[in-house]
Amino acid sequence: MRITGTFLDEISHDIPHQNWGEAEWRKDFAAMKAIGIDTVIQIRCGHRRFITFPSKVLMEKHDCYLPPVDLTDLFLRLADEFDMKFFFGLYDSGYYWIHNKCQQELDISRAVADEVWQKYGHYKSFGGWYLCWEISRTYAGMVNLYHDLGMHLKDISNNLPTMISPCIAGIKCDPNNVATIEEHQRTWDNIMAGISGAVDIVAFQDGHCDYDELADYLILNKELADRHGLKSWTNCESIDRDMPWRFPPIKWEKMLLKLEAARKAQLDKAITFEFSHFISPNSMYPSAGHLYNRYKEYFGL
């Protein structure tokens, strides 16, 4: 199972910035292309007051800062250049949905999506949407947020696909509130029933449970997705959640265990969070470049 997609984590709350410009990003897209990555997912267009493009909606109505560079336009141009598909990640207020005010989050995202589609919808690489709020269980209003926003995105963009990347509530998510696999099954059977038709792809993060449990979760996720007409991808995290600090690049042996679990589950696609910091030879972390080399050696690239 090879990684063929990656998040672009440029607006983050727990990953350091690399301060790249267009030349550095172009070099990194070339490195992605060299190992077969064909899909890039902007993880979010904004978080709180920092945004990736000069959004009138977010600057005028939500007091966001004017960015010095339009990163969304840059990513789309590079995706066009390298023949990749680009998924646009929506805005995360960092407040409303966390406080069970999902209607406010929905209202913001609808307006942002309308603005984005008008501004960038002409790019050939614009291939889908990413609903950026990450959950592991049912939270008040979240199923409706996913469903209603997903339907709106499809309406404005000629039915482009939509995706989410939720968590597994395992031992590495919250050690004091671990969901059994039976609880996971009940929870996500209900959630997928509620979002079917509005969300097309579910890419569970694979880093929150132990390695020997992962295949069972991924097989179950695939069964649930098939039942509700969704595609099941894996988000093969390239961060190492076993370390006492956030976050170093993962050990190659651990990534290989996770890719093997995804192969066993016969998932549709493997993406990663995320290439540029944790796998790239251009990363601020030297060990990421070594991971890139081990990955290429293993797959004969």
C-alpha positions as CSV (number, residue, x, y, z in Angstrom):
1,M,0.0,0.0,0.0
2,R,1.7,3.2,-1.2
3,I,1.0,6.7,-0.1
4,T,-0.5,8.7,-3.0
5,G,-1.9,11.7,-1.2
6,T,-0.9,14.2,1.5
7,F,-2.3,17.1,3.5
8,L,-0.7,20.5,3.1
9,D,-0.5,21.8,6.7
10,E,0.2,25.5,6.3
11,I,-2.4,26.8,8.8
12,S,-1.8,24.7,11.9
13,H,-2.0,25.0,15.7
14,D,0.6,22.4,16.7
15,I,3.1,22.0,13.8
16,P,5.9,24.6,13.3
17,H,6.0,26.7,10.1
18,Q,8.9,26.2,7.6
19,N,8.5,29.7,6.1
20,W,8.6,28.4,2.6
21,G,8.1,30.6,-0.5
22,E,7.1,29.5,-4.0
23,A,10.5,28.1,-4.9
24,E,10.6,25.8,-1.8
25,W,7.0,24.7,-2.4
26,R,7.7,23.9,-6.0
27,K,10.7,21.8,-5.0
28,D,8.6,19.9,-2.5
29,F,5.8,19.2,-5.0
30,A,8.5,17.7,-7.2
31,A,9.6,15.5,-4.3
32,M,5.9,14.4,-3.8
33,K,5.5,13.6,-7.5
34,A,8.7,11.5,-7.4
35,I,7.1,9.0,-5.0
36,G,3.7,8.9,-6.7
37,I,1.6,11.4,-4.8
38,D,-1.3,12.5,-7.0
39,T,-3.5,14.3,-4.5
40,V,-2.9,17.2,-2.1
41,I,-5.4,18.3,0.5
42,Q,-5.1,21.8,2.0
43,I,-5.9,20.9,5.6
44,R,-7.7,24.2,6.3
45,C,-7.9,27.6,4.7
46,G,-7.8,29.2,8.1
47,H,-7.7,28.7,11.8
48,R,-8.9,31.5,14.1
49,R,-7.4,34.7,12.6
50,F,-4.8,33.2,10.3
51,I,-5.8,32.4,6.7
52,T,-4.3,31.1,3.5
53,F,-5.9,33.5,1.1
54,P,-7.3,37.0,1.2
55,S,-10.8,36.1,2.0
56,K,-13.2,39.1,2.2
57,V,-15.6,37.0,4.2
58,L,-13.1,36.1,6.9
59,M,-11.3,39.4,7.0
60,E,-14.4,41.6,7.1
61,K,-16.7,39.5,9.2
62,H,-14.4,37.5,11.4
63,D,-11.4,39.9,11.9
64,C,-8.8,37.6,10.2
65,Y,-5.4,38.9,9.2
66,L,-4.5,39.6,5.6
67,P,-2.0,37.0,4.5
68,P,1.1,38.2,2.7
69,V,0.9,35.4,0.1
70,D,-2.2,33.7,-1.4
71,L,-1.2,30.2,-0.5
72,T,-4.4,28.7,-1.9
73,D,-3.6,30.1,-5.3
74,L,0.0,28.9,-5.1
75,F,-1.0,25.4,-4.2
76,L,-3.6,25.3,-7.0
77,R,-1.0,26.5,-9.5
78,L,1.5,23.9,-8.4
79,A,-1.1,21.2,-8.4
80,D,-1.9,22.2,-12.0
81,E,1.8,22.1,-12.9
82,F,2.4,18.7,-11.4
83,D,-0.9,17.2,-12.5
84,M,-2.3,16.6,-9.0
85,K,-5.8,16.8,-7.7
86,F,-6.4,19.5,-5.0
87,F,-8.9,19.3,-2.2
88,F,-9.8,22.6,-0.5
89,G,-10.0,22.5,3.3
90,L,-12.6,24.8,4.9
91,Y,-12.2,27.3,7.7
92,D,-12.0,26.3,11.4
93,S,-13.0,29.0,13.7
94,G,-11.4,27.2,16.6
95,Y,-14.4,28.1,18.7
96,Y,-18.0,27.6,17.4
97,W,-18.1,23.8,16.7
98,I,-16.0,23.1,19.8
99,H,-18.7,24.9,21.9
100,N,-21.6,23.1,20.1
101,K,-22.5,26.1,18.0
102,C,-22.3,24.2,14.7
103,Q,-24.8,26.4,12.9
104,Q,-22.5,29.4,13.2
105,E,-19.6,27.2,11.9
106,L,-21.8,26.1,9.0
107,D,-22.8,29.7,8.1
108,I,-19.2,30.8,7.9
109,S,-18.1,27.8,5.8
110,R,-21.0,28.2,3.4
111,A,-20.0,31.8,2.7
112,V,-16.3,30.9,2.4
113,A,-17.0,28.1,0.0
114,D,-19.1,30.3,-2.2
115,E,-16.2,32.8,-2.3
116,V,-13.6,30.2,-2.9
117,W,-15.5,28.5,-5.8
118,Q,-16.0,31.8,-7.5
119,K,-12.3,32.7,-7.0
120,Y,-10.6,29.4,-7.7
121,G,-13.1,27.0,-9.2
122,H,-11.6,27.5,-12.7
123,Y,-8.4,25.6,-11.8
124,K,-8.2,22.2,-13.5
125,S,-6.7,20.7,-10.3
126,F,-9.6,21.8,-8.1
127,G,-10.9,18.3,-7.4
128,G,-12.7,18.3,-4.1
129,W,-13.4,19.6,-0.7
130,Y,-12.1,18.7,2.8
131,L,-14.4,19.3,5.8
132,C,-11.6,20.0,8.4
133,W,-13.3,19.4,11.8
134,E,-11.8,16.2,13.3
135,I,-14.0,14.1,15.6
136,S,-13.7,10.6,17.1
137,R,-17.3,10.4,18.5
138,T,-20.7,11.9,18.0
139,Y,-20.6,15.6,19.0
140,A,-23.7,17.8,19.2
141,G,-24.5,19.1,15.7
142,M,-21.5,17.7,13.9
143,V,-23.4,15.2,11.8
144,N,-25.7,18.0,10.6
145,L,-22.7,20.2,9.9
146,Y,-21.0,17.6,7.8
147,H,-24.2,16.8,6.0
148,D,-25.5,20.3,5.3
149,L,-22.1,21.7,4.3
150,G,-21.3,18.7,2.1
151,M,-24.6,19.1,0.2
152,H,-23.9,22.8,-0.3
153,L,-20.4,22.1,-1.6
154,K,-21.7,19.6,-4.0
155,D,-24.4,22.0,-5.2
156,I,-22.0,24.8,-6.0
157,S,-19.2,22.7,-7.6
158,N,-21.0,20.3,-9.8
159,N,-20.9,17.4,-7.3
160,L,-17.1,17.4,-6.6
161,P,-16.2,14.9,-3.9
162,T,-16.0,15.7,-0.2
163,M,-13.9,14.1,2.5
164,I,-13.4,14.0,6.3
165,S,-10.5,12.6,8.3
166,P,-11.8,11.6,11.8
167,C,-10.0,10.0,14.7
168,I,-10.2,6.6,16.2
169,A,-10.8,7.0,20.0
170,G,-8.0,4.7,20.9
171,I,-5.3,4.7,23.7
172,K,-3.3,7.4,22.1
173,C,-6.3,9.7,21.6
174,D,-7.5,9.9,25.2
175,P,-6.2,7.2,27.5
176,N,-9.0,7.9,30.0
177,N,-11.8,7.6,27.4
178,V,-11.0,4.8,25.1
179,A,-13.7,3.5,22.8
180,T,-13.9,-0.3,22.4
181,I,-14.1,-1.5,18.8
182,E,-17.8,-2.3,19.4
183,E,-18.4,1.3,20.5
184,H,-16.5,2.5,17.5
185,Q,-18.7,0.4,15.3
186,R,-22.0,1.7,16.8
187,T,-20.8,5.3,16.7
188,W,-19.5,5.4,13.2
189,D,-22.4,3.3,11.8
190,N,-24.7,6.1,13.0
191,I,-22.4,8.9,11.8
192,M,-21.9,7.4,8.3
193,A,-25.7,6.9,8.0
194,G,-26.2,10.6,8.7
195,I,-23.5,11.9,6.2
196,S,-24.1,9.4,3.4
197,G,-24.7,11.3,0.1
198,A,-23.1,14.5,1.4
199,V,-19.6,13.1,2.3
200,D,-17.9,10.8,-0.2
201,I,-14.6,9.8,1.5
202,V,-13.8,8.9,5.1
203,A,-10.0,8.8,5.8
204,F,-9.5,7.8,9.4
205,Q,-6.3,8.9,11.1
206,D,-4.4,5.8,12.0
207,G,-2.2,7.0,14.8
208,H,-4.5,6.9,17.8
209,C,-4.5,3.1,18.5
210,D,-1.8,0.5,19.0
211,Y,-0.2,-1.0,15.9
212,D,-1.6,-4.5,16.6
213,E,-5.2,-3.1,16.9
214,L,-5.1,-1.1,13.7
215,A,-6.0,-3.7,11.1
216,D,-9.2,-4.6,13.0
217,Y,-10.2,-0.9,13.1
218,L,-9.4,-0.4,9.4
219,I,-11.3,-3.5,8.3
220,L,-14.3,-2.4,10.3
221,N,-14.1,1.2,8.8
222,K,-14.0,-0.3,5.3
223,E,-17.1,-2.5,6.1
224,L,-19.0,0.5,7.5
225,A,-18.0,2.8,4.5
226,D,-19.1,0.1,2.0
227,R,-22.4,-0.3,3.8
228,H,-23.1,3.5,3.6
229,G,-21.7,4.1,0.1
230,L,-18.6,5.9,1.1
231,K,-15.0,5.4,0.0
232,S,-12.6,4.4,2.8
233,W,-9.1,5.8,2.7
234,T,-6.4,5.7,5.4
235,N,-4.7,8.8,6.8
236,C,-1.3,7.1,7.4
237,E,0.1,9.6,9.9
238,S,3.8,10.3,9.4
239,I,4.1,11.9,12.9
240,D,5.2,9.7,15.7
241,R,2.6,9.8,18.5
242,D,4.7,7.5,20.8
243,M,7.2,10.3,21.6
244,P,7.0,12.5,24.7
245,W,6.8,15.7,22.5
246,R,4.8,16.9,19.5
247,F,5.8,15.8,16.9
248,P,8.8,14.1,15.3
249,P,8.8,12.2,12.0
250,I,7.7,8.6,12.5
251,K,10.0,5.7,12.6
252,W,10.0,3.9,9.2
253,E,9.2,0.5,10.9
254,K,6.1,2.0,12.4
255,M,4.9,3.5,9.1
256,L,5.4,0.2,7.4
257,L,3.3,-1.6,10.0
258,K,0.5,0.9,9.4
259,L,0.7,0.6,5.6
260,E,0.5,-3.2,5.9
261,A,-2.6,-2.9,8.1
262,A,-4.2,-0.7,5.4
263,R,-3.2,-3.2,2.7
264,K,-4.8,-6.0,4.7
265,A,-8.0,-3.9,5.0
266,Q,-8.0,-3.4,1.2
267,L,-8.6,0.4,1.6
268,D,-9.1,2.5,-1.5
269,K,-6.2,5.0,-1.0
270,A,-3.5,6.0,1.5
271,I,-2.9,9.6,2.2
272,T,-0.6,11.1,5.0
273,F,-0.4,13.8,7.5
274,E,1.8,15.1,6.2
275,F,4.6,14.9,3.7
276,S,6.3,18.3,3.8
277,H,7.2,18.3,7.5
278,F,7.6,14.6,8.2
279,I,8.6,12.7,5.0
280,S,10.1,15.3,2.7
281,P,13.8,15.6,1.9
282,N,13.3,19.3,2.1
283,S,11.9,19.3,5.7
284,M,13.2,21.2,8.6
285,Y,13.7,17.8,10.3
286,P,16.6,15.9,8.8
287,S,15.1,12.6,9.9
288,A,12.2,13.3,7.5
289,G,14.6,13.0,4.6
290,H,15.9,9.7,5.9
291,L,12.3,8.5,6.0
292,Y,11.8,9.6,2.4
293,N,14.9,7.5,1.5
294,R,13.7,4.4,3.4
295,Y,10.3,4.7,1.7
296,K,11.9,5.0,-1.7
297,E,14.2,2.0,-1.1
298,Y,11.4,-0.2,0.1
299,F,9.2,0.5,-2.9
300,G,12.0,0.6,-5.4
301,L,11.5,4.2,-6.4
